Structures are given as structure tokens and as C-alpha cells.
Amino acid sequence: MTRTPETPLPSLKERRRLREAQSLSQADVAAAVGVTRATVRSWENGRTTPRGSTRDAYARLLTGAEEVTPHQENPAPALVGAATGPVQTSPDRADPTPEPPSETPPASELAPTPEPALGRDPALGPNPELDPDVELDPDAELEPLSPSLTPDQAFDALYAFCAPALVRQTYLLTGRRELARESVERAFQLAWHRWPEVAMDRDPAGWVRATAYEFALSPWHRLRPRHRNPEPPPAAPADRALLDVLLQLPPVYRRTLLLYDGVGLNLPETAAETEASTPAAANRLLHAREAVATRLPELAEPKELHRRLAEVASAERLRPAKPTTVRWGGEQRARHWTRAAIAFTVVLIGATTLTLRTAPDHYEPPLAPGATVHGVPPRVAPGPLSAEELALRAKLKGEMASGPERLVPEAG
């Protein structure tokens, strides 16, 4: 049975422009389509997507003045609706972007690179916090997730969409193939453990990417025996030279360069993911580009650098594990940690009980220390025998050793 293709919709910015071109408010569109005003707002912000007859009515209403532009939505709306639903944020709570200082480079020097091949997710739509054309309303209510996907299916869809590119990104970040796979698996295992939180996040792919980068750049890996043995470098000399230059950069510079010139995030998004201010992220990016251009002058152009990063990442055959294996591994890890916590708790309770049973239940005063006794005369040894004592000893020695004489001495 073949599914009927859904009616194409204009892009997010085009929806709002078409509505305003017809002098329609969001309330007018909501009344015409039969939904609430918050639903229309979420359609224009990209948080949810209309389906079925509602989608057809919405498309006909928008195209009443002119034809739909060729900019269509992502062909995988199920992933967007079930795994990328954002959490509504009030505009007055968003942190304002600080004014760049005088030494911050102009925007022309930090021109965004083209759409990268390292995993920028166009299906997630614009970020409401970073797109000035997106309207935020603190009173808007989030619609429920699409019931067409179960949590397992939504997780598998997100994994299949992000994991291959994320493994290549992490390889450029660390230069180690096994560590890149392990970092991505750990990130997705944590995402599955916190799936309700991740599914409602505004950017689930960014959540997993930030977690994978944090695990990959952890300084504790240098203590592992496997980390002491270097892995074979790339076969091509040009790829090996670029990877060496990247690994010589400080981790924060390397991460900023990869996010901006490799993944394709803009400067505020890069600063937010690296937990830095926008001027600090700009300075890190310029220093990283300068270091790369010093060693490899042919990569001074951002477009060429982006292309080379994509080529180096694509040259390695880094295949992530299957999503079912990742979910099963995360569940097993959670079970092991739960059992370990229970065992530790039982041991702690047993030790406490044993201590309470064997501890003394009353106070025993300590023994007083001994004191020296004075005034006692010393013991005197026997002195020499007198003449009478010598005569008696001789007499006793001269008599028999046995007999009545020994028992009843005779009178002398």
C-alpha cells in the first residue's frame, strides 16, 4: 500500500510572509483552519507541522495569493514532529548577546560557510532564539508529540539521522576512531536514558552533539591504557597534515573551528554550544583559522577549509553501531549502575547494623595509670653461715639420706 504524499508547504519565513501578504492575522488563519492561535504560531515557528486535512487547508489558505515557493520542508517530518519539539522560552529570559568589543573582527571576516557535509541538520528549522524573524510567545502552549512514532522509533530515527555525521565530526575532534564511536554511543545512550527531556528539546541533534563532544574531550581519557597507543593516521598525506594541525590546536579552539567551519553553525550558536560569549567565540575562531592557515596556506579560505574538513571526515569509514544495540547497551549500563548502587546501599546498611550491634552500650571509664610506691625497704639476701650453722650442715650431710633418723631426729 502506497502512502499519499503530503501537501507541500512553504518554508517557515515564507509562511509568515504569505499570511501577511493577505492581511491575515494568526487568529484569522486559526479560525479558517479550525485550530487555535497557538497552533498557527507553532506552525510558523517550526515547532510543529500540520497533517492531514488540516495541512491541506493551511496550504490552500497560504497559496490563495500566490504559488508556493520551491523551498519545501524536510522530507522527514516525523523526526521533526516527534524528536525535535522545542521547549517554549520567554523572550525576556533569553540572555542577550553581548556587544562585541572594538577588537572583535567584523562580520565580513566571519562569513558563514556553505551548507556543510558534516552533519548540519536542516530538518530542525531555524532556532527561535537566534532567528529574529521567528516570533516567540510566552503564553503559547506546546502541542503533544505526534502519536505516529513510539519513543523507540523516534530515537532510532534521530540516531539514523545524526549518528553517521556525528562520528565523523568526533573523529576530527579527537583523531581517534574508537574514541569517536564510543563518544557517540555514550551520548546517545544518555539521550535514551533522558529521552523525555531530549525529545522535547528545541535541538535534539545539538543536545547529542554537545554531549558527545564533552565526552570525547574529557581529560580522563589520557589515563586509559588504550589511549596511550596511537592509532594509524590517515593514508593521504594531505589528510594527515590537516588532522595534525587540528590536533595541535587547544580543545576549545578545535571545537569552535569544527562547529563553525565544519558543521556550519552560526556564531551565536557556536558560542552557546561552547559555553562562551560571542566575542570570545569569534576570537577563538580567528586564532584557529590563523593557526591552520600558517601551517596550510591553501586552507586560508573558509570555503576551502570546510571542503577539506568534509573530505578528511568522509575518507574514514566510521560506521556507528545499530540504534537497537545502542539502546540495549544504554539499558544494560543503567541496570548495572542500579544494581551497583543497590549493592553499595546494602553493604552500607549491613556495616551500620554490625557497628550498632557490636558497639558498647555503656560507659567504661579508663584504667588509671600506675603510680610509683616509695618507702618499701629492699629485699636482703642471706649472709654467710655461722659456726653452729656450718656444724649442723656437716652433721646432716654425714648421716644417711633416708631412715627414721631423718624423720625423728635423736636428741643430742
C-alpha positions in Angstrom: 0.0 0.0 0.0 1.5 3.4 -1.1 1.1 6.4 1.2 -0.3 9.5 -0.4 2.4 12.3 -0.4 1.6 15.2 1.9 0.8 18.6 0.5 4.0 20.6 0.3 4.2 23.7 2.5 6.3 26.9 2.1 9.3 27.5 4.2 8.9 28.9 7.7 9.7 32.5 6.7 7.5 32.2 3.6 4.5 31.1 5.6 4.5 34.2 7.6 5.1 36.4 4.5 2.2 34.8 2.6 -0.1 35.3 5.6 0.9 39.0 6.0 0.6 39.5 2.2 -3.1 38.6 2.5 -3.6 40.9 5.5 -4.4 37.9 7.7 -3.6 37.6 11.4 -2.8 34.4 13.2 -6.2 34.4 14.7 -7.8 34.7 11.3 -5.8 31.7 10.0 -6.7 29.7 13.1 -10.4 30.4 12.7 -10.3 29.5 9.0 -8.4 26.2 9.5 -10.2 25.3 12.7 -7.3 25.3 15.2 -6.0 27.6 18.0 -3.9 30.6 17.5 -1.0 29.0 19.4 -1.1 26.1 16.9 -0.7 28.5 14.0 2.1 30.2 15.8 3.9 26.9 16.3 3.5 26.1 12.6 5.2 29.4 11.7 7.9 28.9 14.2 8.6 25.3 13.0 7.8 23.7 16.4 5.0 21.5 14.9 3.8 20.6 11.5 0.2 20.3 10.3 -1.0 17.0 9.0 -3.9 15.5 7.1 -6.8 17.7 6.1 -5.6 20.5 8.3 -2.3 20.6 6.3 -4.3 20.8 3.0 -6.5 23.6 4.3 -3.5 25.5 5.6 -1.6 25.1 2.3 -4.6 26.3 0.3 -5.1 29.3 2.6 -1.4 30.3 2.2 -1.4 29.9 -1.6 -4.5 31.9 -2.1 -2.5 35.0 -3.2 0.5 33.3 -5.0 2.0 29.9 -5.7 4.1 28.0 -3.2 7.8 28.6 -3.5 10.1 25.7 -4.2 11.6 25.9 -0.7 9.9 22.9 0.9 10.1 21.3 4.2 12.3 18.5 5.2 11.1 15.2 3.7 11.2 13.6 7.2 8.5 15.5 9.2 8.1 12.6 11.6 11.5 13.2 13.0 10.9 16.9 13.4 7.5 16.4 15.0 8.4 13.6 17.4 12.0 14.2 18.3 12.7 17.9 17.9 9.8 19.6 19.6 11.3 22.7 21.4 10.6 24.0 24.8 8.9 27.4 24.8 11.2 30.2 26.0 10.2 33.6 27.1 12.0 36.4 25.3 12.7 38.3 28.4 14.5 35.2 29.8 16.8 34.8 26.9 20.4 36.0 27.5 21.1 39.0 25.3 24.1 38.7 23.0 26.8 41.0 24.4 28.1 43.8 22.3 31.4 42.8 20.7 34.4 44.9 21.8 36.4 47.0 19.5 38.9 44.3 18.9 36.2 41.8 17.7 36.6 41.2 14.0 33.9 42.5 11.6 31.2 40.2 10.4 32.6 40.1 6.9 35.7 38.2 8.2 33.4 35.5 9.8 31.2 34.9 6.8 29.2 31.6 7.3 30.4 28.8 5.2 28.1 26.9 2.8 25.8 24.1 3.9 28.3 21.5 5.2 28.6 17.8 4.7 29.5 17.1 8.3 26.0 16.9 9.7 24.3 20.3 9.9 20.6 19.3 10.3 18.4 21.4 8.0 15.3 19.4 9.2 15.3 21.1 12.5 14.4 24.5 11.0 15.5 27.8 12.5 16.3 28.4 16.1 13.7 30.7 17.6 16.3 32.2 19.9 18.7 33.1 17.1 16.3 34.0 14.2 14.9 37.5 14.5 12.1 36.6 12.1 10.7 34.0 14.4 8.1 35.2 16.9 8.1 33.9 20.5 5.1 34.0 22.7 5.4 33.0 26.4 1.7 32.2 26.5 1.9 29.7 23.7 1.3 26.0 24.6 3.2 23.1 23.2 1.2 20.6 21.2 1.6 17.0 22.1 4.1 14.9 20.2 3.0 13.0 17.1 1.4 9.7 18.1 2.6 8.1 14.9 6.0 7.3 16.4 6.8 5.4 19.5 9.8 6.5 21.6 11.9 3.7 20.2 11.1 4.7 16.6 11.7 8.4 17.3 15.1 7.6 18.9 16.0 5.3 16.1 15.1 8.0 13.5 17.2 10.6 15.4 20.1 8.1 15.6 20.0 7.2 11.9 19.8 10.9 11.0 22.7 12.2 13.2 25.0 9.3 14.2 26.9 8.9 10.9 27.8 12.5 10.6 28.5 12.9 14.4 31.0 10.1 14.3 32.9 11.8 11.6 32.8 15.1 13.5 34.1 13.5 16.7 36.9 11.8 14.7 38.1 15.3 13.5 37.8 16.5 17.1 39.9 13.6 18.7 41.8 11.9 15.8 40.8 8.5 17.3 38.3 6.3 15.6 37.4 4.1 18.5 37.0 7.1 20.8 34.8 8.8 18.3 32.4 5.7 18.1 32.4 5.4 21.9 31.7 9.0 22.4 28.7 9.0 20.0 27.4 5.8 21.6 27.7 7.2 25.1 25.9 10.4 24.1 23.0 8.5 22.5 22.8 6.2 25.5 22.5 9.2 27.8 19.9 10.6 25.4 17.9 7.4 25.6 18.2 7.5 29.4 16.8 11.1 29.3 14.6 10.7 26.3 11.6 12.7 27.5 13.9 15.6 28.1 15.7 15.2 24.8 12.5 14.7 22.7 11.1 18.0 23.9 14.4 19.8 23.4 14.5 22.5 20.7 17.5 20.9 19.1 17.9 17.2 19.9 20.8 16.8 17.5 22.6 19.7 19.2 22.0 18.1 22.6 23.5 14.8 21.5 26.4 16.6 19.7 27.3 18.7 22.8 27.2 15.5 24.9 29.4 13.6 22.5 31.9 16.4 22.3 32.2 16.7 26.1 32.8 13.0 26.4 35.4 13.0 23.6 37.3 15.9 25.0 37.4 14.6 28.6 40.9 14.8 30.0 40.5 11.5 31.8 40.9 9.5 28.6 44.7 10.0 28.8 44.7 7.7 31.8 43.3 4.8 29.9 45.8 2.2 28.6 44.2 2.2 25.2 44.7 5.9 24.8 48.5 5.5 25.2 48.8 3.6 22.0 48.4 5.9 18.9 46.1 4.9 16.1 47.2 4.7 12.5 46.9 8.2 10.8 45.0 8.8 7.6 46.6 7.3 4.4 46.6 10.5 2.4 49.5 12.9 3.3 47.2 16.0 2.9 44.6 14.5 5.2 47.3 13.6 7.7 48.7 17.1 7.7 45.3 18.7 8.3 44.5 16.3 11.1 47.8 17.0 12.8 47.2 20.7 12.6 43.7 20.3 14.1 45.1 18.1 17.0 47.7 20.7 17.8 45.0 23.3 18.5 43.7 23.8 22.0 40.5 21.7 22.5 38.2 24.8 22.8 39.7 26.3 19.6 39.4 23.0 17.8 35.8 22.6 18.8 34.9 26.2 17.8 36.5 25.7 14.4 34.8 22.4 13.8 31.3 23.8 14.8 31.6 26.9 12.7 33.6 25.8 9.6 32.8 22.1 9.7 29.2 21.7 11.0 28.1 25.1 9.8 26.6 26.7 12.9 26.5 30.4 13.1 28.5 32.4 15.6 25.8 32.8 18.3 25.0 29.0 18.1 28.7 28.2 18.3 29.2 30.4 21.3 26.2 28.9 23.1 27.4 25.3 22.5 30.9 26.1 23.6 29.6 28.0 26.7 31.4 31.2 25.7 30.4 34.7 24.7 30.0 35.6 21.1 33.2 37.8 21.0 35.2 35.1 22.7 34.0 32.5 20.2 34.8 34.9 17.3 38.4 35.4 18.7 38.8 31.6 19.1 37.7 31.1 15.6 40.1 33.6 14.1 43.0 32.3 16.1 42.2 28.7 15.0 41.9 29.8 11.3 45.2 31.7 11.6 46.9 28.6 13.0 45.6 26.4 10.2 46.5 29.0 7.5 50.0 29.3 8.9 50.7 25.6 8.5 48.5 25.0 5.5 48.2 28.3 3.4 46.0 26.7 0.9 43.2 26.4 3.5 43.1 30.1 4.3 39.7 30.4 2.7 36.8 29.3 4.9 35.1 27.5 1.9 38.3 25.5 1.1 38.7 24.7 4.8 35.2 23.5 5.0 35.6 21.3 1.9 38.8 19.8 3.3 37.2 19.0 6.6 34.4 17.2 4.9 36.9 15.2 2.7 39.0 14.2 5.7 36.0 13.1 7.7 34.5 11.2 4.7 37.7 9.4 3.9 37.4 7.3 7.0 34.9 4.5 7.1 33.4 5.2 10.5 30.3 3.2 10.9 28.3 3.6 14.1 26.6 0.8 15.8 22.9 0.0 15.2 20.4 2.0 17.2 19.0 -1.1 18.8 22.5 -2.0 20.0 23.0 1.4 21.4 19.6 1.4 23.2 20.3 -2.1 24.6 23.8 -1.1 25.8 22.4 2.0 27.5 19.7 -0.1 29.3 22.3 -2.6 30.3 24.6 0.1 31.7 21.7 1.6 33.6 20.9 -1.8 35.1 24.5 -2.4 36.1 24.7 1.0 37.8 21.4 0.5 39.5 22.5 -2.9 40.8 25.8 -1.5 41.9 24.1 1.3 43.8 21.7 -1.2 45.5 24.7 -3.4 46.5 26.6 -0.5 47.9 23.5 0.6 49.8 23.0 -2.9 51.2 26.7 -3.1 52.3 26.5 0.3 53.9 23.3 -0.7 55.8 24.9 -4.0 56.9 28.1 -2.3 58.1 26.0 0.2 60.1 23.9 -2.5 61.6 27.0 -4.5 62.6 28.5 -1.4 64.2 25.4 -0.7 66.2 25.3 -4.3 67.4 28.9 -4.6 68.5 29.4 -1.1 69.9 29.4 -0.8 73.7 26.1 0.3 75.2 27.5 1.8 78.5 30.4 3.9 79.5 33.5 2.2 80.8 36.0 4.5 82.5 39.6 4.0 81.5 42.1 2.4 83.9 44.1 4.8 85.9 47.8 4.8 85.2 50.1 3.1 87.7 51.9 5.1 90.5 55.3 4.6 92.0 55.3 3.4 95.6 58.1 4.8 97.9 59.3 3.8 101.4 59.4 0.0 100.9 62.8 -1.5 102.1 64.6 -3.6 99.5 64.8 -7.4 100.0 68.0 -8.5 101.8 70.0 -11.6 100.6 71.1 -14.2 103.2 74.6 -13.5 104.7 77.5 -16.0 105.5 76.8 -19.1 107.8 77.9 -19.0 111.4 79.9 -21.8 113.1 76.9 -23.5 114.5 75.2 -23.5 111.1 78.2 -24.9 109.5 78.4 -27.7 112.1 74.8 -28.6 111.6 75.2 -28.7 107.8 78.1 -31.1 108.2 76.2 -33.3 110.6 73.3 -33.5 108.2 75.5 -34.4 105.3 77.2 -37.2 107.2 74.0 -39.0 108.2 72.0 -41.3 106.0 69.8 -39.8 103.4 66.8 -42.0 104.5 65.6 -43.7 107.6 63.8 -42.8 110.8 66.6 -40.6 111.8 65.6 -38.2 109.1 62.0 -38.1 110.3 62.5 -38.1 114.1 65.9 -36.6 115.0 67.6 -38.0 118.0 68.3 -35.8 121.0 71.9 -34.9 121.1 
